[in-house]
Amino acid sequence: MHLIEASVKRFKQFQDSIVHVEPGLTIVAGGNNSGKSSLLQALAVWEFCKVATVAQKGREALYHTSNQGFGLGDDEFSPINLPSLKHLWTNLRTQKGDEDPDGYTLLVSCRWLDDASEHELGFSLALANDRLFIKVAITTVSAEVEVPVVAYLPPFAGISAREERTYGALRRRRIGEGLAGAVLRNLLLDMREQNSRSRALLRGEKSKISDPDLRQLRETDPWELLQQTLREVFNAELAIAEFDEEYNTYIQASVIKGDVKGYQLTRYPGYNSRDLMVEGSGFLQWLSVYTLATSPDADVLLFDEPDAHLHAALQAQLVERLGDLANKLGKQVLLATHSGEILRSTPPTSIMEVRGGGTFRYLSEDEQKVGLIVGIGSTYAPRIERVRDTRRVFFYEGSSDLSVLRALGEIGGLPLPQKVGWWQTPDGHRERKVLWRALATEFPGTRAYSLRDRDDEPQNSVGVNLEDKSFPDVDGFQSRKWKRRYIESYLIEPTAIAGATGMLVEDVEGILRDEFSLAIGPTFQDSDAPAAILDTRAKDILSRFGVSAVAVAKTFAADRICADALEVLRQIREFAEG
């Protein structure tokens, strides 16, 4: 059983949107404020409306649409954390319009597939006198139809040393408030107790569980899956103390670490188990995600940035294991993230892109992931907005390269043009070309000029006009490479260094000669300068003088600027104007 479509009207950022959802694992990605979290929250609200309807009016209430709903106070609303209930509505407008005769102005509906049959259940919401009213607006549910259970997990928070036993509504409220850690021990205790019952049932009157039964238990039981994952990823296991509701007040949960061999963990010598809450945030985030993912009670799992506290390597591993779990346990997972590591490691067909305004699509090509990684679609992304406005993007390598070019351009009478989007990246031409294609797809007509350092590549890999011979131009993308090792190699000019440092020119020349075996002659400015100039490690030289590349560039005389730098400045101006 899995969702195939969700419809939302006037919910947060979505005025009227339909979202098609694939089975298995879906990575929900998009720019800042695009609506990733709002999508998950809409589904969490749908689940709350379903639970509240059954609690108030019985399951039979799901079988028929109703003209009149039931009311709840804001203190009874628990699926997500809000300043007030009106924040559920788009632009906080809860009032009815001409098309809303009954005042129910917000709709969240889900369609799902159960075996070969499609079903739908939708709820309308209204707000009056600070009370939330809910009614069944769409339904094909009957007594024979199973309705999916949706579980929502916001970013991890709220763990404490003392957690009391809780159930149902209070657990949902804590999670909705963003305090998943406040019920983590409860969820773990449930899983461990269920595992104990399963083991007792399989053992029966025998002294131990048979090997086939034990193998099946380890492959399917939530507690077994969770424990084995912790062994493999963190060399750790959980120990949950027995809980007697007539005697115990708080749930005790500890972590044991040791050497792992198969399904066995041998405690490190002298290691004392520690309370769960003292573990790192990455461990706790992983644990909360996996605890919910392995729970048998939910069909659809919603994770909002579960990678927030995880190292990049663990982020990709978490998603891989969640995908395996989804397939093994038949669950559907929607995971919202900003993580470039997760996007890079996920097949594009498993990534749903969310755009502001309520548009959604699954990707089809790897190149489309680039736009998500760099923030295309973000509400606020200055460099992307500049590319959008100018349809020109200049890729450069070093953090100070643009400032150096700007200084030399002002002095040499070739100032950098205004109508260009500047984009620093250490990536090579190949990766930049992929990014350019993503930008050009989004903003048709976008052209790119890509300038790289030569570094240790052969001198003959650079053409007459600084073309990169190893990466030919294509229509719309120019690839250029400095003939010298990098831009700083065009700044080892004694007079300019003296001006930037306050030293005497002859002292600068002496250091260049005695410490670096470098004599700066009249051919220094030429494009075909001596090999010693072309290959000099100029960054080390500037570091010796304790001066920045930008400071030296600002003291250059116009007639001492090197030919290659002037050529690049001319090309950038032509690129911007062409």
C-alpha positions as CSV (number, residue, x, y, z in Angstrom):
1,M,0.0,0.0,0.0
2,H,1.5,3.3,-1.0
3,L,0.4,6.9,-1.9
4,I,0.2,7.7,-5.5
5,E,-1.1,11.3,-5.3
6,A,-1.6,14.1,-2.8
7,S,-3.8,17.2,-3.5
8,V,-3.6,20.4,-1.4
9,K,-5.5,23.6,-1.6
10,R,-4.7,26.8,0.3
11,F,-2.2,24.9,2.5
12,K,0.8,27.1,3.5
13,Q,2.7,27.7,0.2
14,F,0.4,25.6,-2.0
15,Q,-2.6,27.5,-3.4
16,D,-3.8,24.5,-5.5
17,S,-1.3,21.7,-6.1
18,I,-1.3,18.0,-7.1
19,V,1.7,15.9,-6.2
20,H,2.3,12.5,-7.8
21,V,4.4,10.2,-5.6
22,E,6.3,7.1,-6.6
23,P,6.6,4.0,-4.3
24,G,9.8,3.3,-2.4
25,L,12.2,6.0,-1.5
26,T,11.7,9.6,-2.7
27,I,14.2,12.4,-2.0
28,V,12.3,15.7,-1.8
29,A,14.6,18.5,-2.8
30,G,14.4,22.2,-3.8
31,G,15.6,25.6,-3.0
32,N,15.1,27.4,0.3
33,N,11.5,28.1,1.0
34,S,10.4,26.1,-2.0
35,G,7.9,24.0,0.0
36,K,9.7,20.8,0.8
37,S,8.7,20.8,4.5
38,S,5.2,22.1,3.6
39,L,4.6,19.0,1.5
40,L,5.5,16.7,4.3
41,Q,3.5,18.8,6.8
42,A,0.4,18.6,4.6
43,L,0.6,14.8,4.7
44,A,1.1,14.9,8.5
45,V,-2.0,17.1,8.8
46,W,-3.9,14.6,6.7
47,E,-2.9,11.8,9.1
48,F,-4.0,13.9,12.1
49,C,-7.4,14.6,10.5
50,K,-7.9,10.9,9.9
51,V,-7.0,10.0,13.4
52,A,-9.1,12.8,14.9
53,T,-12.1,11.9,12.8
54,V,-11.9,8.2,13.9
55,A,-11.5,9.3,17.5
56,Q,-14.4,11.7,17.5
57,K,-16.9,10.0,15.2
58,G,-15.7,6.4,14.7
59,R,-14.2,4.8,11.6
60,E,-17.5,4.7,9.9
61,A,-17.2,8.5,9.5
62,L,-14.5,7.9,6.9
63,Y,-17.0,6.2,4.6
64,H,-19.1,9.2,3.8
65,T,-18.6,12.9,3.0
66,S,-20.1,15.2,5.6
67,N,-21.7,18.6,5.4
68,Q,-20.7,19.5,8.9
69,G,-17.4,18.8,10.6
70,F,-16.3,18.7,14.2
71,G,-14.3,21.2,16.1
72,L,-11.0,21.1,18.0
73,G,-9.2,23.7,20.1
74,D,-5.7,24.8,19.1
75,D,-4.3,22.9,22.1
76,E,-5.6,19.6,20.6
77,F,-3.8,20.2,17.3
78,S,-0.6,18.1,17.4
79,P,0.8,17.1,14.0
80,I,3.1,20.1,13.4
81,N,4.3,23.0,15.4
82,L,2.7,26.4,14.5
83,P,2.5,29.8,16.1
84,S,-1.3,29.7,15.5
85,L,-3.7,27.6,13.5
86,K,-4.2,30.3,10.8
87,H,-0.6,29.5,9.7
88,L,-2.0,26.4,8.1
89,W,-3.6,28.6,5.4
90,T,-1.9,30.2,2.4
91,N,-1.0,33.8,3.3
92,L,-2.8,33.3,6.6
93,R,-6.2,33.9,4.8
94,T,-8.8,31.6,6.4
95,Q,-11.9,33.5,5.2
96,K,-14.2,31.9,2.7
97,G,-14.6,33.2,-0.8
98,D,-17.4,32.9,-3.4
99,E,-16.3,29.4,-4.2
100,D,-16.4,28.4,-0.5
101,P,-20.1,28.5,0.5
102,D,-19.6,26.5,3.7
103,G,-16.4,28.2,4.9
104,Y,-14.2,25.1,4.6
105,T,-11.3,26.7,2.7
106,L,-8.4,24.3,3.1
107,L,-8.2,20.8,1.6
108,V,-5.7,18.0,1.9
109,S,-6.5,14.8,0.1
110,C,-4.5,11.5,-0.6
111,R,-5.0,8.8,-3.1
112,W,-3.3,5.4,-2.6
113,L,-3.0,2.1,-4.2
114,D,-3.9,-1.1,-2.3
115,D,-3.2,-4.2,-4.3
116,A,-4.7,-3.2,-7.7
117,S,-7.4,-0.8,-6.3
118,E,-7.2,3.0,-6.0
119,H,-8.8,4.8,-3.1
120,E,-9.0,8.4,-2.0
121,L,-9.6,10.2,1.3
122,G,-9.6,14.0,1.7
123,F,-10.4,16.4,4.5
124,S,-11.5,20.0,4.4
125,L,-10.6,22.4,7.2
126,A,-12.1,25.7,8.5
127,L,-11.1,28.1,11.3
128,A,-13.6,30.0,13.4
129,N,-13.2,31.6,16.8
130,D,-9.7,29.9,17.1
131,R,-11.3,26.5,16.7
132,L,-10.3,24.1,13.9
133,F,-13.1,22.4,12.1
134,I,-12.5,19.2,10.2
135,K,-14.8,17.2,7.8
136,V,-14.5,14.4,5.3
137,A,-14.7,16.1,1.9
138,I,-13.7,13.2,-0.4
139,T,-13.8,9.5,0.2
140,T,-13.9,6.1,-1.5
141,V,-13.2,4.3,1.8
142,S,-15.3,1.4,3.0
143,A,-15.1,-1.1,5.8
144,E,-13.0,-3.4,3.6
145,V,-10.5,-0.7,2.6
146,E,-7.3,-0.2,4.5
147,V,-6.2,3.4,5.0
148,P,-2.4,4.1,5.0
149,V,-0.8,5.3,8.2
150,V,1.5,8.2,7.8
151,A,4.3,9.0,10.3
152,Y,6.1,12.4,10.3
153,L,9.5,13.0,11.8
154,P,10.9,16.6,11.9
155,P,14.6,17.3,12.7
156,F,15.7,15.7,15.9
157,A,15.4,17.5,19.2
158,G,14.0,17.2,22.7
159,I,15.9,14.2,24.2
160,S,16.3,14.3,28.0
161,A,17.5,12.0,30.7
162,R,14.0,11.3,32.1
163,E,11.3,10.2,29.7
164,E,8.0,8.9,31.1
165,R,5.9,6.3,29.5
166,T,3.5,7.9,27.0
167,Y,1.0,6.8,24.3
168,G,-0.9,7.9,21.3
169,A,-1.9,11.5,21.3
170,L,0.9,12.7,23.6
171,R,3.5,11.0,21.4
172,R,2.1,12.6,18.2
173,R,2.0,16.0,19.9
174,R,5.7,15.8,21.0
175,I,6.8,14.8,17.5
176,G,4.6,17.5,15.9
177,E,6.2,20.0,18.2
178,G,9.6,19.0,16.8
179,L,10.5,17.1,20.0
180,A,11.0,13.6,18.5
181,G,13.7,12.9,21.1
182,A,11.1,13.3,23.9
183,V,9.4,10.0,22.8
184,L,12.4,8.1,21.4
185,R,12.8,5.9,24.5
186,N,9.1,5.0,24.3
187,L,9.4,3.9,20.7
188,L,12.5,1.9,21.5
189,L,10.8,0.2,24.5
190,D,7.8,-0.7,22.3
191,M,10.1,-2.3,19.8
192,R,12.2,-4.2,22.3
193,E,9.1,-5.5,24.1
194,Q,7.6,-6.7,20.8
195,N,10.8,-8.4,19.9
196,S,10.8,-10.2,23.3
197,R,7.2,-11.4,22.6
198,S,8.2,-12.6,19.1
199,R,11.2,-14.5,20.5
200,A,9.1,-16.2,23.1
201,L,6.6,-17.2,20.6
202,L,9.2,-18.7,18.2
203,R,11.0,-20.4,21.1
204,G,7.9,-22.0,22.5
205,E,8.8,-24.9,24.8
206,K,12.2,-25.3,23.2
207,S,15.5,-24.2,24.8
208,K,16.3,-21.9,21.8
209,I,14.9,-20.6,18.6
210,S,15.5,-22.7,15.5
211,D,18.1,-21.3,13.0
212,P,15.6,-20.7,10.2
213,D,13.2,-18.9,12.6
214,L,16.1,-16.8,14.0
215,R,17.3,-15.9,10.5
216,Q,13.8,-14.8,9.5
217,L,13.4,-12.8,12.7
218,R,16.7,-11.0,12.1
219,E,15.7,-10.1,8.6
220,T,12.2,-8.7,9.4
221,D,11.9,-7.7,13.1
222,P,12.2,-4.0,13.6
223,W,14.3,-4.3,16.8
224,E,16.7,-6.8,15.1
225,L,17.0,-4.5,12.1
226,L,17.7,-1.5,14.2
227,Q,20.3,-3.2,16.4
228,Q,22.2,-4.7,13.4
229,T,22.3,-1.3,11.7
230,L,23.8,0.2,14.9
231,R,26.3,-2.5,15.1
232,E,27.4,-2.1,11.4
233,V,27.4,1.7,11.4
234,F,28.4,2.7,15.0
235,N,29.8,-0.5,16.6
236,A,27.1,-0.1,19.2
237,E,24.0,-1.7,20.6
238,L,21.1,-0.5,22.7
239,A,20.1,-1.8,26.1
240,I,16.6,-1.0,27.2
241,A,15.8,-1.8,30.9
242,E,12.7,-3.7,31.8
243,F,9.8,-1.3,32.5
244,D,7.2,-2.1,35.2
245,E,4.4,0.5,35.0
246,E,3.5,-0.2,38.6
247,Y,7.1,0.5,39.8
248,N,9.2,2.4,37.2
249,T,8.7,6.1,36.4
250,Y,11.2,6.7,33.7
251,I,12.5,4.6,30.7
252,Q,16.2,3.7,30.9
253,A,18.0,3.4,27.6
254,S,21.8,2.9,27.4
255,V,24.4,2.5,24.6
256,I,27.0,-0.3,24.6
257,K,30.0,-0.1,22.2
258,G,32.4,-2.9,21.3
259,D,33.8,-5.1,18.5
260,V,31.3,-6.5,16.1
261,K,31.4,-9.9,14.4
262,G,28.2,-10.8,12.5
263,Y,25.3,-10.4,14.9
264,Q,27.5,-10.4,18.0
265,L,28.9,-7.3,19.8
266,T,31.7,-7.9,22.3
267,R,32.0,-4.9,24.7
268,Y,35.2,-3.0,24.6
269,P,37.4,-3.9,27.7
270,G,36.6,-1.6,30.6
271,Y,33.7,0.1,28.7
272,N,30.8,1.3,30.8
273,S,27.5,1.7,29.1
274,R,26.2,5.3,28.9
275,D,22.8,6.9,28.8
276,L,21.4,7.4,25.4
277,M,21.2,11.2,25.7
278,V,25.0,11.7,26.0
279,E,25.6,10.2,22.5
280,G,26.4,12.6,19.6
281,S,23.7,14.3,17.7
282,G,24.5,12.3,14.6
283,F,24.0,9.0,16.4
284,L,20.7,10.2,17.9
285,Q,19.5,11.6,14.6
286,W,20.2,8.3,12.9
287,L,18.6,6.3,15.7
288,S,15.4,8.4,15.6
289,V,15.1,8.0,11.8
290,Y,15.7,4.2,11.9
291,T,13.4,3.7,14.9
292,L,10.5,5.2,12.9
293,A,11.6,3.6,9.6
294,T,11.5,0.1,11.1
295,S,8.2,0.5,13.0
296,P,5.5,-1.8,11.8
297,D,2.8,0.8,12.6
298,A,3.5,3.1,9.6
299,D,3.1,2.7,5.9
300,V,4.3,6.1,4.7
301,L,7.3,7.8,6.4
302,L,8.1,11.5,6.2
303,F,11.5,12.7,7.2
304,D,12.3,16.4,7.3
305,E,16.1,16.9,6.9
306,P,17.2,13.8,8.8
307,D,20.7,14.4,7.6
308,A,21.0,17.7,9.5
309,H,23.5,16.4,12.1
310,L,25.2,13.7,10.0
311,H,28.7,13.7,8.4
312,A,28.6,13.6,4.6
313,A,29.6,9.9,4.5
314,L,26.8,9.0,6.9
315,Q,24.2,11.0,5.0
316,A,24.6,8.9,1.8
317,Q,24.7,5.7,3.9
318,L,21.5,6.6,5.7
319,V,19.6,7.1,2.5
320,E,21.0,3.9,1.0
321,R,19.8,1.9,4.0
322,L,16.4,3.7,4.1
323,G,16.0,2.7,0.5
324,D,16.8,-0.9,1.3
325,L,14.4,-0.8,4.3
326,A,11.6,0.6,2.1
327,N,12.0,-2.2,-0.4
328,K,12.4,-4.9,2.3
329,L,9.5,-3.8,4.5
330,G,7.2,-2.4,1.7
331,K,7.2,1.1,3.1
332,Q,7.1,4.4,1.2
333,V,9.6,7.1,2.3
334,L,9.7,10.8,1.5
335,L,12.8,12.5,2.7
336,A,13.3,16.3,2.4
337,T,16.9,17.5,2.3
338,H,19.3,20.2,1.2
339,S,22.3,17.7,1.2
340,G,24.4,17.8,-1.9
341,E,25.9,14.5,-0.8
342,I,22.5,12.8,-0.8
343,L,21.5,14.3,-4.1
344,R,24.8,13.2,-5.8
345,S,24.4,9.6,-4.6
346,T,20.7,9.2,-5.4
347,P,19.5,8.2,-8.8
348,P,17.7,11.1,-10.5
349,T,14.4,9.1,-10.9
350,S,14.2,8.9,-7.1
351,I,14.5,12.7,-6.6
352,M,11.4,14.9,-6.6
353,E,12.1,18.6,-7.2
354,V,9.9,21.1,-5.5
355,R,9.6,24.6,-6.9
356,G,8.0,27.7,-5.2
357,G,4.4,28.1,-6.2
358,G,3.6,24.4,-5.8
359,T,5.2,22.7,-8.8
360,F,6.7,19.2,-8.5
361,R,8.5,16.8,-10.8
362,Y,10.7,13.7,-10.6
363,L,14.1,14.2,-12.3
364,S,15.1,12.1,-15.3
365,E,18.8,13.0,-15.9
366,D,21.8,13.3,-13.7
367,E,22.5,16.8,-15.0
368,Q,19.2,18.0,-13.5
369,K,20.6,17.3,-10.0
370,V,23.2,20.0,-10.5
371,G,20.5,22.7,-10.5
372,L,19.2,21.5,-7.2
373,I,22.7,21.3,-5.6
374,V,23.6,24.9,-6.5
375,G,20.2,26.2,-5.5
376,I,18.2,26.8,-8.7
377,G,14.7,27.4,-7.5
378,S,15.7,29.0,-4.2
379,T,13.7,32.0,-3.2
380,Y,16.9,33.9,-2.4
381,A,20.0,32.9,-4.4
382,P,21.9,36.0,-5.5
383,R,24.4,34.5,-7.9
384,I,21.7,32.5,-9.6
385,E,19.5,35.5,-9.9
386,R,22.4,37.4,-11.5
387,V,22.8,34.6,-14.1
388,R,19.0,34.7,-14.7
389,D,19.2,38.5,-15.2
390,T,22.3,38.6,-17.4
391,R,22.3,35.2,-19.1
392,R,26.1,35.2,-18.7
393,V,28.1,33.3,-16.2
394,F,31.9,33.6,-15.7
395,F,33.4,30.6,-13.9
396,Y,36.7,31.3,-12.1
397,E,38.8,29.3,-9.7
398,G,40.5,31.1,-6.8
399,S,38.7,33.1,-4.1
400,S,40.7,36.2,-5.0
401,D,40.9,35.8,-8.8
402,L,38.0,38.0,-9.5
403,S,39.3,40.8,-7.3
404,V,42.7,40.6,-9.0
405,L,41.1,40.8,-12.4
406,R,38.9,43.7,-11.3
407,A,42.0,45.6,-10.0
408,L,44.0,45.0,-13.2
409,G,41.0,45.9,-15.4
410,E,40.5,49.2,-13.7
411,I,44.2,50.1,-14.1
412,G,44.5,48.8,-17.6
413,G,41.4,50.5,-19.0
414,L,39.4,47.3,-19.3
415,P,37.1,47.2,-16.4
416,L,35.0,44.1,-15.8
417,P,31.5,44.4,-17.3
418,Q,28.5,44.6,-15.0
419,K,26.2,42.3,-16.9
420,V,27.8,39.0,-15.9
421,G,27.1,36.5,-13.2
422,W,30.3,35.7,-11.3
423,W,30.7,32.1,-10.1
424,Q,33.7,30.8,-8.2
425,T,34.2,27.0,-8.2
426,P,37.3,24.8,-8.0
427,D,35.7,22.3,-10.4
428,G,37.2,21.6,-13.9
429,H,35.7,22.6,-17.2
430,R,33.8,19.3,-17.4
431,E,31.9,19.8,-14.2
432,R,31.3,23.5,-15.0
433,K,29.9,22.5,-18.4
434,V,27.3,20.3,-16.6
435,L,26.4,23.2,-14.4
436,W,26.1,25.6,-17.3
437,R,23.7,23.2,-19.1
438,A,21.5,23.1,-15.9
439,L,21.6,26.9,-15.9
440,A,20.9,27.2,-19.6
441,T,18.0,24.8,-19.3
442,E,16.5,27.0,-16.6
443,F,17.4,30.3,-18.2
444,P,17.5,29.8,-22.0
445,G,20.3,31.7,-23.8
446,T,22.7,31.5,-20.9
447,R,26.4,31.5,-22.1
448,A,29.5,30.6,-20.1
449,Y,33.1,31.6,-20.0
450,S,35.2,29.2,-17.9
451,L,38.7,30.2,-16.8
452,R,41.0,27.7,-15.0
453,D,44.5,27.5,-13.6
454,R,47.0,25.5,-15.6
455,D,48.7,24.2,-12.4
456,D,50.9,21.2,-13.3
457,E,49.4,20.6,-16.8
458,P,51.8,20.9,-19.8
459,Q,52.4,24.4,-21.1
460,N,51.5,23.2,-24.6
461,S,47.9,22.4,-23.4
462,V,47.1,26.2,-23.8
463,G,46.4,27.8,-27.2
464,V,47.3,31.2,-28.6
465,N,44.3,32.9,-27.1
466,L,44.4,30.9,-23.9
467,E,42.1,28.2,-25.3
468,D,42.2,25.0,-23.2
469,K,43.3,22.5,-25.9
470,S,42.2,19.6,-23.7
471,F,38.6,20.8,-23.5
472,P,37.4,22.4,-26.8
473,D,34.7,25.1,-26.8
474,V,31.1,24.3,-27.6
475,D,28.4,26.7,-28.7
476,G,27.7,28.7,-25.6
477,F,30.6,27.5,-23.5
478,Q,34.1,28.9,-23.8
479,S,36.9,27.1,-22.0
480,R,40.1,29.1,-21.2
481,K,43.2,28.3,-19.2
482,W,46.0,30.5,-17.9
483,K,49.3,29.9,-19.7
484,R,51.2,30.4,-16.4
485,R,50.6,28.2,-13.5
486,Y,47.9,30.4,-12.0
487,I,46.9,34.1,-11.9
488,E,49.4,34.9,-9.1
489,S,52.2,34.1,-11.6
490,Y,51.3,37.3,-13.5
491,L,51.9,39.4,-10.4
492,I,55.6,38.7,-9.6
493,E,56.6,42.2,-10.7
494,P,59.2,43.8,-8.4
495,T,57.9,47.4,-8.6
496,A,54.3,46.3,-7.8
497,I,55.5,44.0,-4.9
498,A,57.6,46.9,-3.6
499,G,54.6,49.2,-3.8
500,A,52.4,46.8,-1.9
501,T,54.9,45.9,0.8
502,G,56.7,49.3,1.3
503,M,60.1,47.6,0.4
504,L,62.7,48.9,-1.9
505,V,62.5,47.6,-5.4
506,E,66.2,46.4,-5.3
507,D,65.4,44.5,-2.1
508,V,62.5,42.7,-3.7
509,E,64.7,41.9,-6.8
510,G,67.4,40.5,-4.4
511,I,64.9,38.2,-2.7
512,L,63.5,37.0,-6.0
513,R,67.0,36.3,-7.2
514,D,68.6,34.8,-4.1
515,E,65.7,32.8,-2.7
516,F,63.8,31.9,-5.8
517,S,66.4,32.0,-8.6
518,L,64.1,34.3,-10.4
519,A,65.2,37.3,-12.5
520,I,62.3,39.5,-13.8
521,G,63.4,40.9,-17.2
522,P,61.7,42.8,-20.0
523,T,60.0,39.6,-21.3
524,F,58.0,39.2,-18.1
525,Q,54.8,40.7,-19.6
526,D,54.9,38.5,-22.8
527,S,52.5,35.7,-23.3
528,D,55.5,33.5,-24.3
529,A,57.5,34.4,-21.2
530,P,60.5,32.1,-20.2
531,A,59.6,28.7,-18.7
532,A,60.8,29.7,-15.3
533,I,58.2,32.5,-15.2
534,L,55.4,30.3,-16.6
535,D,56.0,27.6,-14.0
536,T,56.9,29.7,-11.0
537,R,55.0,28.9,-7.8
538,A,54.0,32.5,-7.3
539,K,51.8,31.8,-4.3
540,D,54.8,30.8,-2.3
541,I,56.6,34.0,-3.4
542,L,53.8,36.3,-2.4
543,S,53.6,34.4,0.9
544,R,57.3,35.1,1.5
545,F,56.7,38.8,1.1
546,G,53.6,38.6,3.3
547,V,51.4,40.3,0.8
548,S,48.1,39.3,-0.9
549,A,47.6,39.0,-4.6
550,V,44.9,41.7,-4.6
551,A,47.2,44.1,-2.8
552,V,49.9,43.6,-5.5
553,A,47.4,43.9,-8.3
554,K,46.3,47.3,-7.1
555,T,49.8,48.7,-7.3
556,F,50.5,47.7,-10.9
557,A,51.5,50.2,-13.5
558,A,49.3,50.0,-16.6
559,D,52.3,49.4,-18.8
560,R,53.4,46.4,-16.7
561,I,50.2,44.4,-16.9
562,C,50.9,41.1,-18.6
563,A,49.5,40.3,-22.0
564,D,47.6,37.2,-20.9
565,A,45.7,39.2,-18.3
566,L,44.8,41.9,-20.8
567,E,43.6,39.2,-23.2
568,V,41.3,37.6,-20.6
569,L,39.9,41.1,-19.7
570,R,39.2,41.8,-23.4
571,Q,37.6,38.4,-23.9
572,I,35.4,38.8,-20.8
573,R,34.1,42.1,-22.2
574,E,33.4,40.6,-25.6
575,F,31.7,37.7,-23.9
576,A,29.4,40.0,-21.9
577,E,28.5,42.1,-24.9
578,G,28.2,39.3,-27.5
